[in-house]
Amino acid sequence: MRIIGTLRRRWPWVAIPLVVALTAGAVVYAVSDADCDGCLRPAGGGDIAVSFKVVDDSGDPLENAAVTVHSPLADPVRLTTDDDGVAEAPGLPGPAMAVVTADGHLAEPVPVGWSDSGKRVDVRLFSRAGGRFAVHSAGDAMFGRRYADPAQEESSGRSEPLIPDGDAAAGAERVVSAIAPAFAAADFRTVNVETVLSDKPDDAAYPGKRYILRSAQPTVAGLKALSADLAVLANNHSRDLLDAGVADTRAALSGAGIAMVGAGANATEAAAPHRRDVGGTGVGVLAYTSVEGSFVNESFPGADVRQPADVAEADRWQYEARTWGYPEGGVPVAPRRIREAWERFDAAESRLPADRVAAMWASMAEVYPEVQDWVARRGHGGAALWEDKGSTAQIRAAAEASPLVMVQLHAGFQFQDAASDNIREVARKAIDAGADVVVAHHPHVLQGLEWYKGKLIAYSLGNFVFEQNFLATFASAFLRTVWEGDQLVEARLYPLELVDYKPVPVTDSAAERVLARVWERSLLPLESYRTDSGDVRTRPREAGTPAQVVLERHTGRLVTDATAAESREQDIAPGAVVDLPVPASALVKPTGGDGVDIGRDLYGWGHFEDETADAAISDAVHWSVNSKREGARPGDAARGLRSLRMEVRDGDSVQTRPIARIPLPRHRAYEEKRGKAVPTDPQPSYSLVAKVRRSATATPEVRFDVYHFDDSNPAEDPTSDVVATFTRKVDVPADGQWHQVVIDLALSDLDSGPSKGNMVMPYLKMTDSANRTGWLDVDELRFVEWREAKGSTAFHGAYSMARNRSGAAAALPYDVLLPKAP
């Protein structure tokens, strides 16, 4: 934190106005100044002072280059470089996104953060000579559900939607306003549009489908604001309103001038490639999904499953015996449940010609409209289905027609760190058939990247514009690739975070954490797969060529060659908990350590710094501050620029919490033994670690609510049950100094009989015993997953802490990878 220390000396009272929030279930919602009289609000002033040096490919200064600094977003500052290629930016109130352009060169997005203050930011622009061009690719996007209806947010305190029905176009534009300047700075931009764009009513939805994603047609303005050129529709939500929804989506995109690929009224239209000229190079794009609905049909209860007494009314149809048959397909007419009907159809399909399959499907869907099929086949429309023989033939044909072929895949398992066995196999087959790059999505979280035969595969880019309220889904990135004809010149990840469901670029340690997550998952020698019992687990996979990350200007350049690991050793006093002296972007692998645990922060947002490049001064990102008496403030923080202040008056109390539950994975690595998945990593334990100081009369405590969340049955809504609730006091001296607090949680604290906790929500609460103002400051809060160091030597991970469990001094030997060029 040497840089932060310098900033604190230069600007000890950085202006960070407090944005107070209402309790909002999973999101922080801002309160206007008019509603905030008497808020806890710091005073002072300070700016980020930065200059830009713009050069060409050869390193020569570029005079008259344009540097557009998007702060404020509505009125960007436009600068021009002098004959030395230098432009001085005015003081910035916080991190911001700049876009640098020059005649005959590619535009370059450049995030600026606090670590750049007082420095010169060097920017090299690629020449357009030789037919160079830039492509931006993003993950999952939608503009419906919680965006339009705050009531869908549990315990929502927001009364106004981010995208109101009466002004949906402007609302969608506002949602993407922070990321739009960076994403637009390319020659060709693709987005996976994982929603139906339709104004049809709710009763037009696919019957029985568990999650319906519908966005109002005017929200296509959000895609226009992103300058999206191509909407990828090959996903499991393009048919959420059946064939009429597919038609509505295509019409909305066509009306907005946005091309589309991957879904249509029939299989031919769905699989048709998109072709265009980009920078003088013919580019072909194909898109497919392997998520087609059969797994849901196979999860319906069979004929021998008794209907539970407490089955939800909305799920009773799964147990109904309806009369159906199709004698022409060998299925006699008889009463049967939907599961049996599906099995009879599935068994007959391969024996029948295509026209008979379509007729049989239509017959069955008329009786069982809830039977699921999300892809274009069987006589109806939908997404393009990946089929080994047919899809690889289409890619080969596209490669003959276009010098550069890009393939988009929607596949894998949701919320998994490791890419699935299926997506790895399919992505490699796509490259073998002629694809030059593969971009994938569906897991809703970032996964790793790898090089295969010199071609790049991005296994999941996570959510781009989405409103899922799981902590793991907030971190994301978009991929920038620079091409010279069909040759990849550079690949780079631009990290972002979904804050209040709005995508914003991130800088400094926030950017480093996102990039470290991707790097760790790229190196992970595991793949996810579904066991015979239906659980998703990991297992070892064959070694490939993982993408290595080089940290540059808050972004990650992707390279093939690995940097050499550095060997270090950390001494730890008896019973001590210590930070490892590594940056947030580093990956650590223990190489020993008797009696020592290695720890990773499962939360990541307990430092309270302003690191979002959104041209605004952020409050406590990913915290639900639920009154006017709490929020981030600058000053004498334990580390960095800011800490969280909580205040009470007249004997009252105040409480705050993270915006989403923290997941508690019991195991991350498995291997198959005798047909079963057996853990290969040690059992975890957990701690809440924080720096705390308090006033004399303040009484702080932490309450932990532990949940068991079950989303394993795709035919039913997920369940979320409270397993345990307990409170721990926070006992620190009232001396005005920062003190480290460690609250340990064993597995026994998280379980109740057979119910095992897999998520936790910590609440910080402070009461005051006197009729005056009491306060509590919190900084460097981490929720740490501990595992035995000696049992964690197989992989590098985003480890940042160590704990000595013994009563004697100990040492942790470890290797560290730093994201720098080899």
PENORMO-V756453 format. One record per residue. N is the residue number from 1. RES is the residue in three letters. SS is DSSP state (@ for helix, = for strand, . for the rest). Layout:
# PENORMO-V756453
n:N res:RES ss:SS
n:N res:RES ss:SS
This chain:
# PENORMO-V756453
n:1 res:MET ss:.
n:2 res:ARG ss:@
n:3 res:ILE ss:@
n:4 res:ILE ss:@
n:5 res:GLY ss:@
n:6 res:THR ss:@
n:7 res:LEU ss:@
n:8 res:ARG ss:@
n:9 res:ARG ss:@
n:10 res:ARG ss:@
n:11 res:TRP ss:.
n:12 res:PRO ss:.
n:13 res:TRP ss:.
n:14 res:VAL ss:.
n:15 res:ALA ss:.
n:16 res:ILE ss:.
n:17 res:PRO ss:.
n:18 res:LEU ss:.
n:19 res:VAL ss:.
n:20 res:VAL ss:.
n:21 res:ALA ss:=
n:22 res:LEU ss:=
n:23 res:THR ss:.
n:24 res:ALA ss:.
n:25 res:GLY ss:.
n:26 res:ALA ss:.
n:27 res:VAL ss:.
n:28 res:VAL ss:.
n:29 res:TYR ss:=
n:30 res:ALA ss:=
n:31 res:VAL ss:.
n:32 res:SER ss:.
n:33 res:ASP ss:@
n:34 res:ALA ss:@
n:35 res:ASP ss:@
n:36 res:CYS ss:.
n:37 res:ASP ss:.
n:38 res:GLY ss:.
n:39 res:CYS ss:.
n:40 res:LEU ss:.
n:41 res:ARG ss:.
n:42 res:PRO ss:.
n:43 res:ALA ss:.
n:44 res:GLY ss:.
n:45 res:GLY ss:.
n:46 res:GLY ss:.
n:47 res:ASP ss:.
n:48 res:ILE ss:=
n:49 res:ALA ss:.
n:50 res:VAL ss:=
n:51 res:SER ss:=
n:52 res:PHE ss:=
n:53 res:LYS ss:=
n:54 res:VAL ss:=
n:55 res:VAL ss:=
n:56 res:ASP ss:.
n:57 res:ASP ss:.
n:58 res:SER ss:.
n:59 res:GLY ss:.
n:60 res:ASP ss:.
n:61 res:PRO ss:=
n:62 res:LEU ss:.
n:63 res:GLU ss:.
n:64 res:ASN ss:.
n:65 res:ALA ss:.
n:66 res:ALA ss:=
n:67 res:VAL ss:=
n:68 res:THR ss:=
n:69 res:VAL ss:=
n:70 res:HIS ss:.
n:71 res:SER ss:.
n:72 res:PRO ss:.
n:73 res:LEU ss:.
n:74 res:ALA ss:.
n:75 res:ASP ss:.
n:76 res:PRO ss:.
n:77 res:VAL ss:=
n:78 res:ARG ss:=
n:79 res:LEU ss:=
n:80 res:THR ss:=
n:81 res:THR ss:.
n:82 res:ASP ss:.
n:83 res:ASP ss:.
n:84 res:ASP ss:.
n:85 res:GLY ss:.
n:86 res:VAL ss:=
n:87 res:ALA ss:=
n:88 res:GLU ss:=
n:89 res:ALA ss:.
n:90 res:PRO ss:.
n:91 res:GLY ss:.
n:92 res:LEU ss:=
n:93 res:PRO ss:.
n:94 res:GLY ss:.
n:95 res:PRO ss:.
n:96 res:ALA ss:=
n:97 res:MET ss:=
n:98 res:ALA ss:=
n:99 res:VAL ss:=
n:100 res:VAL ss:=
n:101 res:THR ss:=
n:102 res:ALA ss:.
n:103 res:ASP ss:.
n:104 res:GLY ss:.
n:105 res:HIS ss:=
n:106 res:LEU ss:.
n:107 res:ALA ss:.
n:108 res:GLU ss:=
n:109 res:PRO ss:=
n:110 res:VAL ss:=
n:111 res:PRO ss:=
n:112 res:VAL ss:=
n:113 res:GLY ss:.
n:114 res:TRP ss:@
n:115 res:SER ss:@
n:116 res:ASP ss:@
n:117 res:SER ss:.
n:118 res:GLY ss:.
n:119 res:LYS ss:=
n:120 res:ARG ss:=
n:121 res:VAL ss:=
n:122 res:ASP ss:=
n:123 res:VAL ss:=
n:124 res:ARG ss:=
n:125 res:LEU ss:.
n:126 res:PHE ss:.
n:127 res:SER ss:=
n:128 res:ARG ss:.
n:129 res:ALA ss:.
n:130 res:GLY ss:.
n:131 res:GLY ss:.
n:132 res:ARG ss:=
n:133 res:PHE ss:=
n:134 res:ALA ss:=
n:135 res:VAL ss:=
n:136 res:HIS ss:=
n:137 res:SER ss:=
n:138 res:ALA ss:=
n:139 res:GLY ss:=
n:140 res:ASP ss:=
n:141 res:ALA ss:=
n:142 res:MET ss:.
n:143 res:PHE ss:.
n:144 res:GLY ss:.
n:145 res:ARG ss:@
n:146 res:ARG ss:@
n:147 res:TYR ss:@
n:148 res:ALA ss:.
n:149 res:ASP ss:.
n:150 res:PRO ss:@
n:151 res:ALA ss:@
n:152 res:GLN ss:@
n:153 res:GLU ss:.
n:154 res:GLU ss:.
n:155 res:SER ss:.
n:156 res:SER ss:.
n:157 res:GLY ss:.
n:158 res:ARG ss:.
n:159 res:SER ss:.
n:160 res:GLU ss:.
n:161 res:PRO ss:.
n:162 res:LEU ss:.
n:163 res:ILE ss:.
n:164 res:PRO ss:.
n:165 res:ASP ss:@
n:166 res:GLY ss:@
n:167 res:ASP ss:@
n:168 res:ALA ss:@
n:169 res:ALA ss:@
n:170 res:ALA ss:@
n:171 res:GLY ss:@
n:172 res:ALA ss:@
n:173 res:GLU ss:@
n:174 res:ARG ss:@
n:175 res:VAL ss:@
n:176 res:VAL ss:.
n:177 res:SER ss:@
n:178 res:ALA ss:@
n:179 res:ILE ss:@
n:180 res:ALA ss:@
n:181 res:PRO ss:@
n:182 res:ALA ss:@
n:183 res:PHE ss:@
n:184 res:ALA ss:@
n:185 res:ALA ss:.
n:186 res:ALA ss:.
n:187 res:ASP ss:.
n:188 res:PHE ss:=
n:189 res:ARG ss:=
n:190 res:THR ss:=
n:191 res:VAL ss:=
n:192 res:ASN ss:=
n:193 res:VAL ss:=
n:194 res:GLU ss:.
n:195 res:THR ss:.
n:196 res:VAL ss:=
n:197 res:LEU ss:=
n:198 res:SER ss:.
n:199 res:ASP ss:.
n:200 res:LYS ss:.
n:201 res:PRO ss:.
n:202 res:ASP ss:@
n:203 res:ASP ss:@
n:204 res:ALA ss:@
n:205 res:ALA ss:.
n:206 res:TYR ss:.
n:207 res:PRO ss:.
n:208 res:GLY ss:.
n:209 res:LYS ss:.
n:210 res:ARG ss:.
n:211 res:TYR ss:.
n:212 res:ILE ss:.
n:213 res:LEU ss:.
n:214 res:ARG ss:=
n:215 res:SER ss:=
n:216 res:ALA ss:.
n:217 res:GLN ss:@
n:218 res:PRO ss:@
n:219 res:THR ss:@
n:220 res:VAL ss:@
n:221 res:ALA ss:@
n:222 res:GLY ss:@
n:223 res:LEU ss:@
n:224 res:LYS ss:@
n:225 res:ALA ss:@
n:226 res:LEU ss:.
n:227 res:SER ss:.
n:228 res:ALA ss:.
n:229 res:ASP ss:.
n:230 res:LEU ss:=
n:231 res:ALA ss:=
n:232 res:VAL ss:=
n:233 res:LEU ss:.
n:234 res:ALA ss:.
n:235 res:ASN ss:.
n:236 res:ASN ss:.
n:237 res:HIS ss:.
n:238 res:SER ss:.
n:239 res:ARG ss:.
n:240 res:ASP ss:.
n:241 res:LEU ss:.
n:242 res:LEU ss:@
n:243 res:ASP ss:@
n:244 res:ALA ss:@
n:245 res:GLY ss:@
n:246 res:VAL ss:@
n:247 res:ALA ss:@
n:248 res:ASP ss:@
n:249 res:THR ss:@
n:250 res:ARG ss:@
n:251 res:ALA ss:@
n:252 res:ALA ss:@
n:253 res:LEU ss:@
n:254 res:SER ss:@
n:255 res:GLY ss:@
n:256 res:ALA ss:.
n:257 res:GLY ss:.
n:258 res:ILE ss:.
n:259 res:ALA ss:=
n:260 res:MET ss:=
n:261 res:VAL ss:=
n:262 res:GLY ss:.
n:263 res:ALA ss:=
n:264 res:GLY ss:=
n:265 res:ALA ss:.
n:266 res:ASN ss:.
n:267 res:ALA ss:@
n:268 res:THR ss:@
n:269 res:GLU ss:@
n:270 res:ALA ss:@
n:271 res:ALA ss:@
n:272 res:ALA ss:.
n:273 res:PRO ss:.
n:274 res:HIS ss:=
n:275 res:ARG ss:=
n:276 res:ARG ss:=
n:277 res:ASP ss:=
n:278 res:VAL ss:=
n:279 res:GLY ss:.
n:280 res:GLY ss:.
n:281 res:THR ss:=
n:282 res:GLY ss:=
n:283 res:VAL ss:=
n:284 res:GLY ss:=
n:285 res:VAL ss:=
n:286 res:LEU ss:=
n:287 res:ALA ss:=
n:288 res:TYR ss:=
n:289 res:THR ss:=
n:290 res:SER ss:.
n:291 res:VAL ss:.
n:292 res:GLU ss:.
n:293 res:GLY ss:.
n:294 res:SER ss:@
n:295 res:PHE ss:@
n:296 res:VAL ss:@
n:297 res:ASN ss:@
n:298 res:GLU ss:@
n:299 res:SER ss:@
n:300 res:PHE ss:.
n:301 res:PRO ss:.
n:302 res:GLY ss:.
n:303 res:ALA ss:.
n:304 res:ASP ss:.
n:305 res:VAL ss:.
n:306 res:ARG ss:.
n:307 res:GLN ss:.
n:308 res:PRO ss:.
n:309 res:ALA ss:.
n:310 res:ASP ss:.
n:311 res:VAL ss:.
n:312 res:ALA ss:.
n:313 res:GLU ss:@
n:314 res:ALA ss:@
n:315 res:ASP ss:@
n:316 res:ARG ss:@
n:317 res:TRP ss:@
n:318 res:GLN ss:@
n:319 res:TYR ss:@
n:320 res:GLU ss:.
n:321 res:ALA ss:.
n:322 res:ARG ss:=
n:323 res:THR ss:=
n:324 res:TRP ss:=
n:325 res:GLY ss:=
n:326 res:TYR ss:=
n:327 res:PRO ss:@
n:328 res:GLU ss:@
n:329 res:GLY ss:@
n:330 res:GLY ss:.
n:331 res:VAL ss:=
n:332 res:PRO ss:=
n:333 res:VAL ss:=
n:334 res:ALA ss:=
n:335 res:PRO ss:=
n:336 res:ARG ss:=
n:337 res:ARG ss:.
n:338 res:ILE ss:@
n:339 res:ARG ss:@
n:340 res:GLU ss:@
n:341 res:ALA ss:@
n:342 res:TRP ss:@
n:343 res:GLU ss:@
n:344 res:ARG ss:@
n:345 res:PHE ss:@
n:346 res:ASP ss:@
n:347 res:ALA ss:@
n:348 res:ALA ss:@
n:349 res:GLU ss:@
n:350 res:SER ss:.
n:351 res:ARG ss:.
n:352 res:LEU ss:.
n:353 res:PRO ss:.
n:354 res:ALA ss:@
n:355 res:ASP ss:@
n:356 res:ARG ss:@
n:357 res:VAL ss:@
n:358 res:ALA ss:@
n:359 res:ALA ss:@
n:360 res:MET ss:@
n:361 res:TRP ss:@
n:362 res:ALA ss:@
n:363 res:SER ss:@
n:364 res:MET ss:@
n:365 res:ALA ss:@
n:366 res:GLU ss:@
n:367 res:VAL ss:@
n:368 res:TYR ss:.
n:369 res:PRO ss:.
n:370 res:GLU ss:.
n:371 res:VAL ss:.
n:372 res:GLN ss:.
n:373 res:ASP ss:.
n:374 res:TRP ss:.
n:375 res:VAL ss:=
n:376 res:ALA ss:.
n:377 res:ARG ss:=
n:378 res:ARG ss:.
n:379 res:GLY ss:.
n:380 res:HIS ss:=
n:381 res:GLY ss:.
n:382 res:GLY ss:=
n:383 res:ALA ss:=
n:384 res:ALA ss:.
n:385 res:LEU ss:=
n:386 res:TRP ss:.
n:387 res:GLU ss:.
n:388 res:ASP ss:@
n:389 res:LYS ss:@
n:390 res:GLY ss:@
n:391 res:SER ss:@
n:392 res:THR ss:@
n:393 res:ALA ss:@
n:394 res:GLN ss:@
n:395 res:ILE ss:@
n:396 res:ARG ss:@
n:397 res:ALA ss:@
n:398 res:ALA ss:@
n:399 res:ALA ss:@
n:400 res:GLU ss:@
n:401 res:ALA ss:@
n:402 res:SER ss:.
n:403 res:PRO ss:.
n:404 res:LEU ss:=
n:405 res:VAL ss:=
n:406 res:MET ss:=
n:407 res:VAL ss:=
n:408 res:GLN ss:=
n:409 res:LEU ss:=
n:410 res:HIS ss:=
n:411 res:ALA ss:.
n:412 res:GLY ss:.
n:413 res:PHE ss:.
n:414 res:GLN ss:.
n:415 res:PHE ss:.
n:416 res:GLN ss:.
n:417 res:ASP ss:.
n:418 res:ALA ss:.
n:419 res:ALA ss:.
n:420 res:SER ss:=
n:421 res:ASP ss:@
n:422 res:ASN ss:@
n:423 res:ILE ss:@
n:424 res:ARG ss:@
n:425 res:GLU ss:@
n:426 res:VAL ss:@
n:427 res:ALA ss:@
n:428 res:ARG ss:@
n:429 res:LYS ss:@
n:430 res:ALA ss:@
n:431 res:ILE ss:@
n:432 res:ASP ss:@
n:433 res:ALA ss:@
n:434 res:GLY ss:.
n:435 res:ALA ss:.
n:436 res:ASP ss:.
n:437 res:VAL ss:=
n:438 res:VAL ss:=
n:439 res:VAL ss:=
n:440 res:ALA ss:=
n:441 res:HIS ss:=
n:442 res:HIS ss:.
n:443 res:PRO ss:.
n:444 res:HIS ss:.
n:445 res:VAL ss:.
n:446 res:LEU ss:=
n:447 res:GLN ss:.
n:448 res:GLY ss:.
n:449 res:LEU ss:=
n:450 res:GLU ss:=
n:451 res:TRP ss:=
n:452 res:TYR ss:=
n:453 res:LYS ss:.
n:454 res:GLY ss:.
n:455 res:LYS ss:=
n:456 res:LEU ss:=
n:457 res:ILE ss:=
n:458 res:ALA ss:=
n:459 res:TYR ss:.
n:460 res:SER ss:.
n:461 res:LEU ss:=
n:462 res:GLY ss:.
n:463 res:ASN ss:=
n:464 res:PHE ss:=
n:465 res:VAL ss:=
n:466 res:PHE ss:.
n:467 res:GLU ss:.
n:468 res:GLN ss:.
n:469 res:ASN ss:.
n:470 res:PHE ss:.
n:471 res:LEU ss:@
n:472 res:ALA ss:@
n:473 res:THR ss:@
n:474 res:PHE ss:.
n:475 res:ALA ss:=
n:476 res:SER ss:=
n:477 res:ALA ss:=
n:478 res:PHE ss:=
n:479 res:LEU ss:=
n:480 res:ARG ss:=
n:481 res:THR ss:=
n:482 res:VAL ss:=
n:483 res:TRP ss:=
n:484 res:GLU ss:=
n:485 res:GLY ss:.
n:486 res:ASP ss:.
n:487 res:GLN ss:=
n:488 res:LEU ss:=
n:489 res:VAL ss:=
n:490 res:GLU ss:=
n:491 res:ALA ss:=
n:492 res:ARG ss:=
n:493 res:LEU ss:=
n:494 res:TYR ss:=
n:495 res:PRO ss:=
n:496 res:LEU ss:=
n:497 res:GLU ss:=
n:498 res:LEU ss:=
n:499 res:VAL ss:=
n:500 res:ASP ss:.
n:501 res:TYR ss:.
n:502 res:LYS ss:=
n:503 res:PRO ss:=
n:504 res:VAL ss:=
n:505 res:PRO ss:=
n:506 res:VAL ss:=
n:507 res:THR ss:.
n:508 res:ASP ss:@
n:509 res:SER ss:@
n:510 res:ALA ss:@
n:511 res:ALA ss:@
n:512 res:GLU ss:@
n:513 res:ARG ss:@
n:514 res:VAL ss:@
n:515 res:LEU ss:@
n:516 res:ALA ss:@
n:517 res:ARG ss:@
n:518 res:VAL ss:@
n:519 res:TRP ss:@
n:520 res:GLU ss:@
n:521 res:ARG ss:@
n:522 res:SER ss:@
n:523 res:LEU ss:@
n:524 res:LEU ss:.
n:525 res:PRO ss:.
n:526 res:LEU ss:=
n:527 res:GLU ss:=
n:528 res:SER ss:=
n:529 res:TYR ss:=
n:530 res:ARG ss:=
n:531 res:THR ss:.
n:532 res:ASP ss:.
n:533 res:SER ss:.
n:534 res:GLY ss:.
n:535 res:ASP ss:.
n:536 res:VAL ss:=
n:537 res:ARG ss:=
n:538 res:THR ss:=
n:539 res:ARG ss:=
n:540 res:PRO ss:=
n:541 res:ARG ss:.
n:542 res:GLU ss:.
n:543 res:ALA ss:.
n:544 res:GLY ss:.
n:545 res:THR ss:=
n:546 res:PRO ss:=
n:547 res:ALA ss:.
n:548 res:GLN ss:=
n:549 res:VAL ss:=
n:550 res:VAL ss:=
n:551 res:LEU ss:=
n:552 res:GLU ss:=
n:553 res:ARG ss:.
n:554 res:HIS ss:.
n:555 res:THR ss:=
n:556 res:GLY ss:=
n:557 res:ARG ss:=
n:558 res:LEU ss:=
n:559 res:VAL ss:=
n:560 res:THR ss:.
n:561 res:ASP ss:.
n:562 res:ALA ss:.
n:563 res:THR ss:.
n:564 res:ALA ss:.
n:565 res:ALA ss:.
n:566 res:GLU ss:=
n:567 res:SER ss:=
n:568 res:ARG ss:=
n:569 res:GLU ss:=
n:570 res:GLN ss:=
n:571 res:ASP ss:=
n:572 res:ILE ss:=
n:573 res:ALA ss:.
n:574 res:PRO ss:.
n:575 res:GLY ss:.
n:576 res:ALA ss:.
n:577 res:VAL ss:=
n:578 res:VAL ss:=
n:579 res:ASP ss:=
n:580 res:LEU ss:.
n:581 res:PRO ss:.
n:582 res:VAL ss:.
n:583 res:PRO ss:.
n:584 res:ALA ss:.
n:585 res:SER ss:.
n:586 res:ALA ss:.
n:587 res:LEU ss:=
n:588 res:VAL ss:=
n:589 res:LYS ss:=
n:590 res:PRO ss:=
n:591 res:THR ss:.
n:592 res:GLY ss:.
n:593 res:GLY ss:.
n:594 res:ASP ss:.
n:595 res:GLY ss:.
n:596 res:VAL ss:=
n:597 res:ASP ss:=
n:598 res:ILE ss:=
n:599 res:GLY ss:=
n:600 res:ARG ss:=
n:601 res:ASP ss:=
n:602 res:LEU ss:.
n:603 res:TYR ss:.
n:604 res:GLY ss:.
n:605 res:TRP ss:.
n:606 res:GLY ss:.
n:607 res:HIS ss:.
n:608 res:PHE ss:.
n:609 res:GLU ss:.
n:610 res:ASP ss:.
n:611 res:GLU ss:.
n:612 res:THR ss:=
n:613 res:ALA ss:.
n:614 res:ASP ss:.
n:615 res:ALA ss:.
n:616 res:ALA ss:.
n:617 res:ILE ss:.
n:618 res:SER ss:.
n:619 res:ASP ss:.
n:620 res:ALA ss:.
n:621 res:VAL ss:.
n:622 res:HIS ss:.
n:623 res:TRP ss:=
n:624 res:SER ss:=
n:625 res:VAL ss:=
n:626 res:ASN ss:.
n:627 res:SER ss:.
n:628 res:LYS ss:.
n:629 res:ARG ss:.
n:630 res:GLU ss:=
n:631 res:GLY ss:=
n:632 res:ALA ss:=
n:633 res:ARG ss:=
n:634 res:PRO ss:=
n:635 res:GLY ss:.
n:636 res:ASP ss:.
n:637 res:ALA ss:.
n:638 res:ALA ss:.
n:639 res:ARG ss:.
n:640 res:GLY ss:.
n:641 res:LEU ss:.
n:642 res:ARG ss:=
n:643 res:SER ss:=
n:644 res:LEU ss:=
n:645 res:ARG ss:=
n:646 res:MET ss:=
n:647 res:GLU ss:=
n:648 res:VAL ss:=
n:649 res:ARG ss:.
n:650 res:ASP ss:.
n:651 res:GLY ss:.
n:652 res:ASP ss:.
n:653 res:SER ss:=
n:654 res:VAL ss:=
n:655 res:GLN ss:=
n:656 res:THR ss:=
n:657 res:ARG ss:=
n:658 res:PRO ss:=
n:659 res:ILE ss:.
n:660 res:ALA ss:.
n:661 res:ARG ss:.
n:662 res:ILE ss:=
n:663 res:PRO ss:=
n:664 res:LEU ss:.
n:665 res:PRO ss:.
n:666 res:ARG ss:.
n:667 res:HIS ss:.
n:668 res:ARG ss:.
n:669 res:ALA ss:.
n:670 res:TYR ss:=
n:671 res:GLU ss:=
n:672 res:GLU ss:=
n:673 res:LYS ss:=
n:674 res:ARG ss:.
n:675 res:GLY ss:.
n:676 res:LYS ss:=
n:677 res:ALA ss:=
n:678 res:VAL ss:=
n:679 res:PRO ss:=
n:680 res:THR ss:.
n:681 res:ASP ss:.
n:682 res:PRO ss:.
n:683 res:GLN ss:.
n:684 res:PRO ss:.
n:685 res:SER ss:=
n:686 res:TYR ss:=
n:687 res:SER ss:=
n:688 res:LEU ss:=
n:689 res:VAL ss:=
n:690 res:ALA ss:=
n:691 res:LYS ss:=
n:692 res:VAL ss:=
n:693 res:ARG ss:=
n:694 res:ARG ss:=
n:695 res:SER ss:.
n:696 res:ALA ss:.
n:697 res:THR ss:.
n:698 res:ALA ss:=
n:699 res:THR ss:=
n:700 res:PRO ss:=
n:701 res:GLU ss:=
n:702 res:VAL ss:=
n:703 res:ARG ss:=
n:704 res:PHE ss:=
n:705 res:ASP ss:=
n:706 res:VAL ss:=
n:707 res:TYR ss:=
n:708 res:HIS ss:=
n:709 res:PHE ss:=
n:710 res:ASP ss:=
n:711 res:ASP ss:.
n:712 res:SER ss:.
n:713 res:ASN ss:.
n:714 res:PRO ss:.
n:715 res:ALA ss:.
n:716 res:GLU ss:.
n:717 res:ASP ss:.
n:718 res:PRO ss:.
n:719 res:THR ss:=
n:720 res:SER ss:=
n:721 res:ASP ss:=
n:722 res:VAL ss:=
n:723 res:VAL ss:=
n:724 res:ALA ss:=
n:725 res:THR ss:=
n:726 res:PHE ss:=
n:727 res:THR ss:=
n:728 res:ARG ss:=
n:729 res:LYS ss:=
n:730 res:VAL ss:.
n:731 res:ASP ss:.
n:732 res:VAL ss:.
n:733 res:PRO ss:.
n:734 res:ALA ss:.
n:735 res:ASP ss:.
n:736 res:GLY ss:.
n:737 res:GLN ss:.
n:738 res:TRP ss:.
n:739 res:HIS ss:=
n:740 res:GLN ss:=
n:741 res:VAL ss:=
n:742 res:VAL ss:=
n:743 res:ILE ss:=
n:744 res:ASP ss:=
n:745 res:LEU ss:=
n:746 res:ALA ss:.
n:747 res:LEU ss:@
n:748 res:SER ss:@
n:749 res:ASP ss:@
n:750 res:LEU ss:@
n:751 res:ASP ss:=
n:752 res:SER ss:=
n:753 res:GLY ss:.
n:754 res:PRO ss:.
n:755 res:SER ss:=
n:756 res:LYS ss:=
n:757 res:GLY ss:.
n:758 res:ASN ss:.
n:759 res:MET ss:=
n:760 res:VAL ss:=
n:761 res:MET ss:=
n:762 res:PRO ss:=
n:763 res:TYR ss:=
n:764 res:LEU ss:=
n:765 res:LYS ss:=
n:766 res:MET ss:=
n:767 res:THR ss:=
n:768 res:ASP ss:=
n:769 res:SER ss:.
n:770 res:ALA ss:.
n:771 res:ASN ss:.
n:772 res:ARG ss:.
n:773 res:THR ss:.
n:774 res:GLY ss:=
n:775 res:TRP ss:=
n:776 res:LEU ss:=
n:777 res:ASP ss:=
n:778 res:VAL ss:=
n:779 res:ASP ss:=
n:780 res:GLU ss:=
n:781 res:LEU ss:=
n:782 res:ARG ss:=
n:783 res:PHE ss:=
n:784 res:VAL ss:=
n:785 res:GLU ss:=
n:786 res:TRP ss:=
n:787 res:ARG ss:=
n:788 res:GLU ss:=
n:789 res:ALA ss:@
n:790 res:LYS ss:@
n:791 res:GLY ss:@
n:792 res:SER ss:.
n:793 res:THR ss:.
n:794 res:ALA ss:.
n:795 res:PHE ss:.
n:796 res:HIS ss:.
n:797 res:GLY ss:=
n:798 res:ALA ss:.
n:799 res:TYR ss:.
n:800 res:SER ss:.
n:801 res:MET ss:=
n:802 res:ALA ss:=
n:803 res:ARG ss:=
n:804 res:ASN ss:=
n:805 res:ARG ss:.
n:806 res:SER ss:.
n:807 res:GLY ss:.
n:808 res:ALA ss:.
n:809 res:ALA ss:.
n:810 res:ALA ss:=
n:811 res:ALA ss:=
n:812 res:LEU ss:=
n:813 res:PRO ss:=
n:814 res:TYR ss:=
n:815 res:ASP ss:=
n:816 res:VAL ss:=
n:817 res:LEU ss:=
n:818 res:LEU ss:.
n:819 res:PRO ss:.
n:820 res:LYS ss:.
n:821 res:ALA ss:.
n:822 res:PRO ss:.
